[in-house]
C-alpha cells in the first residue's frame, strides 16, 4: 500500500522559506557528496547526446543541469518544480554554466507533458515530499518512452550496523542545526529529517514501485552505506 505524503502547501512553504540558502546547506550537510550522487544518477540512467530529459522537483536545477551536460546541444532538458521560489534560482545557474535548460512550473502529480515524450525522467530528493507518491510515479512513467527510465535519488534508512547510531545522531541532531544555521530556518530541516526517516528505502521502496504497475524492472544502488539510494526503473 502506498503511503500518503505531506500536504502540497506545507512543502511549498518550507522550500520557499529555505530557497536562498538551500544549495549551500545541501553542500554542507552532505559534505559535497550530493553533487557526486547527481552525476551517478546521470551516468546510470544511460542518457546520451540528443536525449530528451525531464527532471521533476528540480528545485534550483542542479540535476537538470547535470543531465544537460550529457545530452548536449542536440538534447533537450526540462526542469520542473511546483515551488516558484526555488525554481526562479535555476535559470541564472544554468546560464552561468553556459547551458540552455528549460524550466517550468509543474506539479509532479499532474505533469503537463505528452505521453512518451522523454527518454529519461528523474526526481532527486523529491518523491518523499509528494502528497501522493504513487500518482507522481505513474505520471513520470507516463511521460517516458517505452523502454526508457525513471531515475530516483532519495534518502535512506540508517544502516543496521554499528554506524546506525552515528547516522541517526547526525540526521536528528546535527543536520537540522546545520540547515538552521545556514538558512535561519531550522524548523524546515527538522521536518525534512523526519520525512526522510519515515519514507521507505531499498527493497521496501522497490516493492512500492512495483505496485504502480508502470515498471518492467526496478534496481537500486546504495550510497554511503544507505545514506541515500539511486533507483533505476525501466518503463513498460
Helices and strands as residue ranges (DSSP letters): H 8-18, G 19-21, H 22-29, H 33-45, E 52-56, H 62-71, E 76-81, H 84-87, H 90-96, E 102-105, E 118-124, G 127-129, H 133-142, E 144-155, H 163-169, I 170-174, H 175-183, H 186-198, H 203-211, E 215-223, G 224-226, E 228-235
